[in-house]
Amino acid sequence: MNVQFFIEVLVGGLLSGVMYALVALGFVLIYKASGVFNFAQGAMVFFAVLSFVGFMELGLPFWAALPVTVVLMVATGMLTERFVLRPLVSQSEDTLLMATIGLAFVIEGMAQLVWGVDVRRLDLGIRDEPIGWFMDSTGILVSQLDITAGVVAGLMVAILALIFSRTKVGRGLRAVADDHAAALSVGIPLKHIWGLVWATAGIVALVAGMLWGARSGVQFALIGIALKALPVLIIGGFTSVPGVIVAGLIVGAAEKLTEVYFGPMVGGGIEGWLPYVLAVFFLLIRPEGLFGEKIIRRV
C-alpha cells in the first residue's frame, strides 16, 4: 500500500467529515432546543449560498454581500421559528417533521424562483490546488481549499460548541432541551432561546453552503450533500455536539477510503450510499448513537 496516497485520501475524507459535522450541527442545535428535526436544513444551506452568490451578481462586493446574506439567514431562521414552529409547538413530533419537510420544498422553490436554476461558480479567493511547501516536504497532496474549508468548519463547530456549553445562553439551551415547562418556570425565555437557535442555524447553513459551494459549485445538488448530515446525526446522536464531530470524521474518512480502495471493484459510487449503510448499522446496534442520550419509554 502507498502510505502517502493513503494519507492523502484519509485527510481529504476527514476534511469532508468536518464539513458534514458543520451541517449536522444545525440539526443538533434545533433538535436540542425544541425537539424538532429540521428536515429543511439542507434547503437552508442551498438558499443561503445561492442568495450570497446572487447578491454578488447584483453588484455587491464580497465584503458587502456576506453581512447582507447573514442578516437574510438570521431573518429566515427567526421567521421560521415564529410562523412555523411556534404555532405547532404543542403538536406531535410527526406533525412538526411534516411541517419542516414542507418548509424544505418552500425554501427550495423560493430560492430557484428568485435566483434561477443555473449552476454558479463561487470563488472565495482560495485556489483548489496542492499546498506547495507541504507537498515538497512530505510528498502528500492536500488542497489549499480543502484545508481552509476544514479549518473554517472546525473553528465554527468549536466556537458554537463552546458557546452552547460554557455560556448563559448555552445553559438556557440545555435547560430548555431537558424540560420546556421547567425552563419556563424558572424564568428562561423559551421563545427567545428558540429564535436564537434558529437564527444560528441559518448562519451555520450559510457557512456550510459557502464551503461546499466553493468545492462543488452552487447548485441544487448541494441539498443532497447537506443531507449527508443525516447519517452523521444518527451515528453521533441527535443531541450531542461532540458526537456529530466524531461521527462526521468517521463518515468522511470511511466514504473516501472505501470509494478509492473498493469502488473500482464494484463500479464506483460507494461514497453515495455507504454513510446510510453505516447509519442503518448504528440504528440496529445503538439507536441513540455514539454520544446520544438513551431514551427509556414506559409501555
Stockholm file with secondary structure:
# STOCKHOLM 1.0

chainA/1-299         MNVQFFIEVLVGGLLSGVMYALVALGFVLIYKASGVFNFAQGAMVFFAVLSFVGFMELGLPFWAALPVTVVLMVATGMLTERFVLRPLVSQSEDTLLMATIGLAFVIEGMAQLVWGVDVRRLDLGIRDEPIGWFMDSTGILVSQLDITAGVVAGLMVAILALIFSRTKVGRGLRAVADDHAAALSVGIPLKHIWGLVWATAGIVALVAGMLWGARSGVQFALIGIALKALPVLIIGGFTSVPGVIVAGLIVGAAEKLTEVYFGPMVGGGIEGWLPYVLAVFFLLIRPEGLFGEKIIRRV
#=GR chainA/1-299 SS CCHHHHHHHHHHHHHHHHHHHHHHHHHHHHHHHHSCCCTTHHHHHHHHHHHHHHHHHTTCCHHHHHHHHHHHHHHHHHHHIIIIIGGGTTSCHHHHHHHHHHHHHHHHHHHHHHHCSCCBCCCCSCCSSBCHHHHHHHCCCCBHHHHHHHHHHHHHHHHHHHHHHHSHHHHHHHHHHHCHHHHHHTTCCHHHHHHHHHHHHHHHHHHHHHHHHHHHCBSTTHHHHHTTHHHHHHHHCTTCHHHHHHHHHHHHHHHHHHHHHHHHHHTSCHHHHHHHHHHHHHHHHCTTCSSSCCCCCCC
#=GC SS_cons         CCHHHHHHHHHHHHHHHHHHHHHHHHHHHHHHHHSCCCTTHHHHHHHHHHHHHHHHHTTCCHHHHHHHHHHHHHHHHHHHIIIIIGGGTTSCHHHHHHHHHHHHHHHHHHHHHHHCSCCBCCCCSCCSSBCHHHHHHHCCCCBHHHHHHHHHHHHHHHHHHHHHHHSHHHHHHHHHHHCHHHHHHTTCCHHHHHHHHHHHHHHHHHHHHHHHHHHHCBSTTHHHHHTTHHHHHHHHCTTCHHHHHHHHHHHHHHHHHHHHHHHHHHTSCHHHHHHHHHHHHHHHHCTTCSSSCCCCCCC
//
